[in-house]
């Protein structure tokens, strides 16, 4: 069962505002819509920069990450007929994008497009190692961590 808690569009993002959440299979699995002004993203950016030594500037990483999120959202619109949702997980050694297909099985067409996106982001994103994974909705709990953030869609409708 899926339910959502939404905030007013244009509401200021601060720690007191509650972000939209998706309640997946169990009530303890919630994915908040990514808020690029979120202190969690900034703290993780600082950790990633420190750990990877690939970038010397946290602000540069954040700018590159924001541009990457915008690019992934644009890409998602182009494949929305194949996909339910996109999530991102920022880890200490990489950034993982999860794409949840509409189909019950691995979607070959979506997989081919994801490969092209991963090559594009890996060469130009400037945020360190980028990985993409296709995860069926039924396997979210197994593969997607609880810290993952929703990239797309920007508003959550009923589960499909």
N, C-alpha and C positions, 0 to 999 in steps of 0.2 A: 504494500500500500504506500502511496506517495502523497504527501501533503506538503504545503509550502507556507512559509511565513514571509511576507513581502513587506518592504518599507516603501515609503513614498518616493517617487522618482524625484531626483534633485535634492533629496535630504542630505544635509552635510554629513560627511563620514567622520565619525569620531567614536571613541570607545563606548559611548552611551547609546549610539544607534545600533540597532540589531540588524545584521545583514540577512538577506534572504537565505533560507536554508532549504535543502531538499532532504526529505526523510526517505531513505531507500528501504530495502527489505525489512530491516529492523529499526526500531525507533532510535537506537544508539548511533546509527550511521547518518550523519548530517554533513552536507557539502554546502559551504557558504559561497555565495557569489564573490569572486575575487574583487577586492577593493585595493586598488593600486596605492592608496594612501594609508594602507593598513600597516601598523607597526610590526606585525608578524612578517610581512614581506620585507620590510626594511631590515629587521633583525636577521632574517635568513640571508638576505643579500650580503650583509656584513660578514656573516659566517662563511658563506660561499666564497666571497672574495678572499678572505683570510685563508681558507682551506686550500683553495685551488691555486692561488698566486698567479692566476691568469690575468686578472685585472687589478690595477692598483687603486682604483677609485670606486667607492661604493655608489656615488651618484651616477657615475658612468654606467655601472651595472644596472641600476634602477631604470635609467633612461633606456638602455638596451632591452631590458625586460619588458618595460611598458610598450615599446615598439614591437617586440615579439608577440605580446598578447594581442595587440591590434592586428598584426599580420595573421595570427592563428584565427582570430574571430572572423576576419575577412575570408580566410580559407574555408572556415566552417559554413559560411553562408553559401559558398559554391558547392558544398557537398551535403547540404541540409536534407536532401531527399534520401541520403544513405545513413544519416546519423541522428541519434537522439540527443547526445550530450557530449561535451568536451570538458575534461578536468585537467588541472595541472598540479603537480607535486614538486615542490622545490626541496631538493635534498642537498646534503653537504657537498656531493661530488657531481651532481648533474641535475637537470631539469627534465621531468618526465611529463609528457602530455598523454592523457588517456582519452581515447575516442571510443564512445559506446555506440555500436551500430544499431540500426533499426532491426536488422535480421537477427535470428537466433544463433546463427553460425557465423564463422569468419567470413567477412564480406571481401572477396577478392578485389573488386573495383575500389572499395574504400582503402584496402591495404596498399594497392598500387599508388593511389593518390597520397596516402600517408608517407610512403617511402620518398616520394618527390618532395613533400613538405619537409621531412626530416633532413634530406640532403640540403635543401635551401637554408633551413635554420642552422644546421651545423656549420655551414660555411659563412654565414653572415650575421647571425644573431648577436654575437659578442657577449654571450651569457655563460659560456662554458659548454660542456657536453650536453647535447639535447637528444632525448630519446622519445620515440612515439610508440604507443602500444594500443592495440585494439582489444577492448575488453567487453564481452557481452554483459548486458545488464544483470543477468543472473549471477555473474562472477565478480561483481564490484567489491564485495566484502573480502574476497580472497586476494585480489590484486591491488586495489586502490586503498591507500592509507587514509586514516581519519583526518589528517591535516590537509588533504587535497582540497583545492578550491575550484569552483565551477567557472569555466571560461566562457562557455556557450551552452545553451542559449542564455541571453541576458535576462529573460523572464522565464519562469518555469511554469509550464502548463501541466496537464494531467499526464501521468506516465503512460507510455505506449508499449 
